[in-house]
Amino acid sequence: MANFDEELDASGLNCPLPILRAKKALGTIDSGKVLRIIATDPGSVKDFEAFAKQTGNTLLESKEAGGKYEFLIKKA
């Protein structure tokens, strides 16, 4: 498992809330730090891919296990 600096649990939230919460959380951490996001919305997979491209942050990891989606985003 990769290391991360902050964690955001967006379980039970539907689009666009996981993205909005992630954006807010990324605003509070320094460049180069990694945010781990846990979500349950299947749409969040595509959402976070697009979010990373649009914001210039790096999507380090995207995986699904038992209906939970986990994302690691490195702040640009």
DSSP file (Angstrom, degrees, kcal/mol; ACC not computed):
  #  RESIDUE AA STRUCTURE BP1 BP2  ACC     N-H-->O    O-->H-N    N-H-->O    O-->H-N    TCO  KAPPA ALPHA  PHI   PSI    X-CA   Y-CA   Z-CA
    1    1 A M              0   0    0      0, 0.0     2,-0.1     0, 0.0     0, 0.0   0.000 360.0 360.0 360.0 136.9    0.0    0.0    0.0
    2    2 A A        -     0   0    0      1,-0.1     2,-0.2    58,-0.0    59,-0.0  -0.337 360.0-107.5 -73.7 155.5    1.3    3.4   -0.9
    3    3 A N        -     0   0    0     -2,-0.1     2,-0.3    69,-0.0    -1,-0.1  -0.513  37.0-175.6 -80.2 151.4    1.9    6.1    1.7
    4    4 A F        -     0   0    0     -2,-0.2    31,-0.2     1,-0.1     3,-0.1  -0.978  25.1-150.5-145.7 159.0   -0.4    9.0    2.1
    5    5 A D  S    S+     0   0    0     29,-2.7     2,-0.3    -2,-0.3    30,-0.2   0.769  80.9  21.7-100.5 -33.2   -0.5   12.2    4.2
    6    6 A E  E     -a   35   0A   0     28,-1.9    30,-2.8     2,-0.0     2,-0.4  -0.952  65.6-148.2-136.1 154.4   -4.2   12.9    4.6
    7    7 A E  E     -a   36   0A   0     -2,-0.3     2,-0.5    28,-0.2    30,-0.2  -0.982   6.6-169.4-128.6 139.7   -7.3   10.8    4.3
    8    8 A L  E     -a   37   0A   0     28,-3.2    30,-2.6    -2,-0.4     2,-0.8  -0.988   9.1-156.7-126.4 121.2  -10.8   11.7    3.1
    9    9 A D  E     +a   38   0A   0     -2,-0.5    30,-0.2    28,-0.2    28,-0.1  -0.861  21.5 165.2-100.1 107.3  -13.7    9.3    3.6
   10   10 A A  E >   +a   39   0A   0     28,-3.4     3,-1.9    -2,-0.8    30,-0.6   0.027  21.8 150.0-107.5  24.4  -16.4   10.2    1.1
   11   11 A S  T 3   +     0   0    0      1,-0.3     3,-0.1    28,-0.2    28,-0.1  -0.305  67.1  18.4 -59.0 137.9  -18.3    6.9    1.6
   12   12 A G  T 3  S+     0   0    0      1,-0.3     2,-0.4     0, 0.0    -1,-0.3   0.358  97.9 118.1  84.0  -7.0  -22.0    7.2    1.0
   13   13 A L    <   -     0   0    0     -3,-1.9    27,-0.4     3,-0.0    28,-0.3  -0.753  52.0-147.5 -96.1 141.4  -21.6   10.5   -1.0
   14   14 A N    >   -     0   0    0     -2,-0.4     3,-2.1     1,-0.1    -3,-0.0  -0.698  41.9 -37.7-104.5 159.6  -22.7   10.7   -4.6
   15   15 A C  T 3  S+     0   0    0      1,-0.3    -1,-0.1    -2,-0.3    29,-0.0  -0.211 121.8  19.4 -48.4 137.0  -21.2   12.8   -7.4
   16   16 A P  T 3> S+     0   0    0      0, 0.0     4,-2.4     0, 0.0     3,-0.4  -0.953 110.3  73.9 -97.4  12.3  -20.1   15.6   -7.2
   17   17 A L  H <> S+     0   0    0     -3,-2.1     4,-2.8     1,-0.2     5,-0.3   0.870  93.6  53.0 -58.6 -43.1  -19.6   15.5   -3.5
   18   18 A P  H  > S+     0   0    0      0, 0.0     4,-2.1     0, 0.0    -1,-0.2   0.918 113.2  46.0 -58.2 -39.4  -16.5   13.3   -3.3
   19   19 A I  H  > S+     0   0    0     -3,-0.4     4,-2.7     2,-0.2    -2,-0.2   0.925 112.8  49.1 -66.7 -44.5  -14.8   15.6   -5.9
   20   20 A L  H  X S+     0   0    0     -4,-2.4     4,-2.0     1,-0.2    -1,-0.2   0.906 113.2  46.7 -63.0 -41.3  -15.8   18.7   -4.0
   21   21 A R  H  X S+     0   0    0     -4,-2.8     4,-2.6    -5,-0.2    -1,-0.2   0.892 112.6  50.4 -66.9 -39.1  -14.6   17.4   -0.7
   22   22 A A  H  X S+     0   0    0     -4,-2.1     4,-2.9    -5,-0.3     5,-0.2   0.909 109.0  51.7 -64.5 -41.9  -11.3   16.2   -2.3
   23   23 A K  H  X S+     0   0    0     -4,-2.7     4,-1.3     1,-0.2    -2,-0.2   0.920 112.0  46.5 -60.2 -44.2  -10.8   19.6   -3.8
   24   24 A K  H  < S+     0   0    0     -4,-2.0     4,-0.5     2,-0.2    -2,-0.2   0.917 113.2  48.8 -64.2 -44.4  -11.3   21.2   -0.4
   25   25 A A  H >< S+     0   0    0     -4,-2.6     3,-1.4     1,-0.2     4,-0.4   0.892 108.3  53.6 -64.3 -40.6   -9.0   18.7    1.3
   26   26 A L  H >< S+     0   0    0     -4,-2.9     3,-1.0     1,-0.3    -1,-0.2   0.819 100.4  63.1 -63.5 -29.6   -6.3   19.2   -1.4
   27   27 A G  T 3< S+     0   0    0     -4,-1.3    -1,-0.3     1,-0.2    -2,-0.2   0.692 101.5  51.4 -67.2 -17.7   -6.5   23.0   -0.7
   28   28 A T  T <  S+     0   0    0     -3,-1.4     2,-0.3    -4,-0.5    -1,-0.2   0.480 100.4  73.0 -99.8  -3.7   -5.3   22.4    2.9
   29   29 A I  S <  S-     0   0    0     -3,-1.0     3,-0.1    -4,-0.4     2,-0.1  -0.770  82.2-105.9-113.2 160.1   -2.2   20.3    2.1
   30   30 A D    >   -     0   0    0     -2,-0.3     3,-1.8     1,-0.1    45,-0.3  -0.365  46.0 -84.2 -78.7 157.5    1.2   21.2    0.7
   31   31 A S  T 3  S+     0   0    0      1,-0.2    45,-0.2    45,-0.1    -1,-0.1  -0.303 116.2  29.1 -56.6 140.7    2.4   20.4   -2.8
   32   32 A G  T 3  S+     0   0    0     43,-2.6    -1,-0.2     1,-0.3     2,-0.1   0.258  92.1 121.6  90.2 -13.4    3.8   16.9   -3.1
   33   33 A K    <   -     0   0    0     -3,-1.8    42,-2.8    -7,-0.1     2,-0.5  -0.473  59.0-127.3 -81.8 157.2    1.6   15.5   -0.3
   34   34 A V  E     - B   0  74A   0     40,-0.2   -29,-2.7    -2,-0.1   -28,-1.9  -0.911  14.0-158.4-113.9 130.0   -0.7   12.6   -1.0
   35   35 A L  E     -aB   6  73A   0     38,-3.0    38,-2.8    -2,-0.5     2,-0.5  -0.903   7.3-152.8-104.5 128.9   -4.5   12.6   -0.3
   36   36 A R  E     -aB   7  72A   0    -30,-2.8   -28,-3.2    -2,-0.5     2,-0.4  -0.895  13.3-167.4-101.2 127.8   -6.2    9.2    0.0
   37   37 A I  E     -aB   8  71A   0     34,-2.8    34,-2.4    -2,-0.5     2,-0.5  -0.954   8.3-162.9-118.1 133.7   -9.9    9.3   -0.8
   38   38 A I  E     +aB   9  70A   0    -30,-2.6   -28,-3.4    -2,-0.4     2,-0.3  -0.968  20.8 167.2-113.7 127.7  -12.4    6.5   -0.1
   39   39 A A  E     -aB  10  69A   0     30,-2.7    30,-3.6    -2,-0.5   -28,-0.2  -0.925  34.1-159.7-137.2 160.5  -15.6    6.6   -2.0
   40   40 A T        +     0   0    0    -30,-0.6   -29,-0.1   -27,-0.4   -26,-0.1   0.430  64.2 103.6-117.2  -5.2  -18.6    4.3   -2.7
   41   41 A D    >   -     0   0    0    -28,-0.3     3,-2.2   -31,-0.2     4,-0.3  -0.707  61.5-151.1 -82.8 116.2  -19.9    6.0   -5.8
   42   42 A P  T >  S+     0   0    0      0, 0.0     3,-1.2     0, 0.0     4,-0.4   0.804  95.4  63.6 -56.5 -28.6  -19.0    3.9   -8.9
   43   43 A G  T 3> S+     0   0    0      1,-0.2     4,-2.0     2,-0.2     3,-0.2   0.662  82.5  79.4 -68.7 -15.5  -19.0    7.1  -10.9
   44   44 A S  H <> S+     0   0    0     -3,-2.2     4,-2.9     1,-0.2     5,-0.3   0.754  79.6  68.4 -67.0 -22.4  -16.2    8.5   -8.8
   45   45 A V  H <> S+     0   0    0     -3,-1.2     4,-1.5    -4,-0.3    -1,-0.2   0.974 108.9  34.3 -59.9 -54.5  -13.6    6.4  -10.8
   46   46 A K  H  > S+     0   0    0     -4,-0.4     4,-2.4    -3,-0.2     5,-0.2   0.875 116.6  58.0 -66.8 -37.1  -14.2    8.5  -14.0
   47   47 A D  H  X S+     0   0    0     -4,-2.0     4,-2.8     1,-0.2    -2,-0.2   0.925 107.6  44.9 -59.5 -46.6  -14.7   11.6  -11.9
   48   48 A F  H  X S+     0   0    0     -4,-2.9     4,-2.3     2,-0.2    -1,-0.2   0.834 110.5  54.4 -72.1 -30.7  -11.3   11.4  -10.2
   49   49 A E  H  X S+     0   0    0     -4,-1.5     4,-1.8    -5,-0.3    -1,-0.2   0.945 114.5  41.3 -62.7 -46.9   -9.5   10.6  -13.5
   50   50 A A  H  X S+     0   0    0     -4,-2.4     4,-2.7     2,-0.2    -2,-0.2   0.901 112.9  54.5 -66.4 -41.8  -11.0   13.8  -15.0
   51   51 A F  H  X S+     0   0    0     -4,-2.8     4,-2.3    -5,-0.2     6,-0.3   0.916 107.8  49.4 -58.7 -45.5  -10.4   15.8  -11.8
   52   52 A A  H  X>S+     0   0    0     -4,-2.3     4,-1.5     1,-0.2     5,-0.6   0.918 113.0  47.1 -61.9 -43.9   -6.7   14.9  -11.8
   53   53 A K  H  <5S+     0   0    0     -4,-1.8    -2,-0.2     1,-0.2    -1,-0.2   0.920 114.7  46.3 -62.7 -43.9   -6.4   15.9  -15.5
   54   54 A Q  H  <5S+     0   0    0     -4,-2.7    -1,-0.2     1,-0.2    -2,-0.2   0.835 119.3  38.9 -69.4 -33.6   -8.2   19.2  -15.0
   55   55 A T  H  <5S-     0   0    0     -4,-2.3    -1,-0.2    -5,-0.2    -2,-0.2   0.594 103.2-121.8 -96.7 -11.8   -6.4   20.3  -11.9
   56   56 A G  T  <5 +     0   0    0     -4,-1.5    -3,-0.2     1,-0.3     2,-0.1   0.510  68.4 132.9  82.7   2.4   -2.9   19.1  -12.7
   57   57 A N      < -     0   0    0     -5,-0.6     2,-0.5    -6,-0.3    -1,-0.3  -0.469  59.4-112.4 -80.9 161.7   -2.7   16.9   -9.7
   58   58 A T  E     -C   74   0A   0     16,-2.4    16,-3.2    -2,-0.1     2,-1.1  -0.853  11.5-146.7-104.6 123.9   -1.5   13.3  -10.1
   59   59 A L  E     +C   73   0A   0     -2,-0.5    14,-0.2    14,-0.2     3,-0.1  -0.765  23.0 176.7 -84.1 102.0   -3.8   10.3   -9.7
   60   60 A L  E     +     0   0A   0     12,-2.5     2,-0.3    -2,-1.1    -1,-0.2   0.844  62.1   6.8 -77.4 -35.4   -1.3    7.8   -8.3
   61   61 A E  E     -C   72   0A   0     11,-1.3    11,-2.2    -3,-0.2     2,-0.3  -0.999  51.4-178.5-153.0 143.9   -3.7    5.0   -7.7
   62   62 A S  E     +C   71   0A   0     -2,-0.3     2,-0.3     9,-0.2     9,-0.2  -0.928  24.4 153.3-144.0 117.1   -7.3    4.0   -8.3
   63   63 A K  E     -C   70   0A   0      7,-2.5     7,-3.4    -2,-0.3     2,-0.4  -0.972  29.4-144.0-146.1 160.9   -8.6    0.7   -7.1
   64   64 A E  E     +C   69   0A   0     -2,-0.3     2,-0.3     5,-0.2     5,-0.2  -0.978  19.0 168.1-127.5 136.9  -11.8   -1.0   -6.0
   65   65 A A  E >  S-C   68   0A   0      3,-2.8     3,-1.6    -2,-0.4    -2,-0.0  -0.916  70.4 -15.9-149.8 121.2  -12.4   -3.6   -3.3
   66   66 A G  T 3  S-     0   0    0     -2,-0.3     3,-0.1     1,-0.3    -2,-0.0   0.841 127.2 -49.3  58.1  37.8  -15.7   -4.7   -1.9
   67   67 A G  T 3  S+     0   0    0      1,-0.3     2,-0.4   -25,-0.0    -1,-0.3   0.500 116.2 112.0  81.5   2.2  -17.7   -1.8   -3.3
   68   68 A K  E <   - C   0  65A   0     -3,-1.6    -3,-2.8   -57,-0.1     2,-0.4  -0.909  54.4-151.4-110.2 139.5  -15.2    0.8   -2.0
   69   69 A Y  E     -BC  39  64A   0    -30,-3.6   -30,-2.7    -2,-0.4     2,-0.4  -0.902   9.0-162.5-110.5 135.1  -13.1    2.8   -4.3
   70   70 A E  E     -BC  38  63A   0     -7,-3.4    -7,-2.5    -2,-0.4     2,-0.4  -0.963   7.6-177.4-122.8 134.1   -9.8    4.1   -3.2
   71   71 A F  E     -BC  37  62A   0    -34,-2.4   -34,-2.8    -2,-0.4     2,-0.5  -0.978  14.1-158.6-129.9 140.4   -7.8    6.9   -4.9
   72   72 A L  E     -BC  36  61A   0    -11,-2.2   -12,-2.5    -2,-0.4   -11,-1.3  -0.980  15.9-175.3-117.7 120.0   -4.4    8.4   -4.1
   73   73 A I  E     -BC  35  59A   0    -38,-2.8   -38,-3.0    -2,-0.5     2,-0.5  -0.962  14.0-150.8-120.2 125.8   -3.9   11.9   -5.5
   74   74 A K  E     -BC  34  58A   0    -16,-3.2   -16,-2.4    -2,-0.5   -40,-0.2  -0.825  24.9-122.0 -94.5 126.8   -0.6   13.7   -5.2
   75   75 A K              0   0    0    -42,-2.8   -43,-2.6    -2,-0.5   -18,-0.1  -0.474 360.0 360.0 -72.0 133.9   -1.0   17.5   -5.0
   76   76 A A              0   0    0     -2,-0.2    -1,-0.2   -45,-0.2   -45,-0.1   0.476 360.0 360.0 -69.1 360.0    0.8   19.4   -7.8
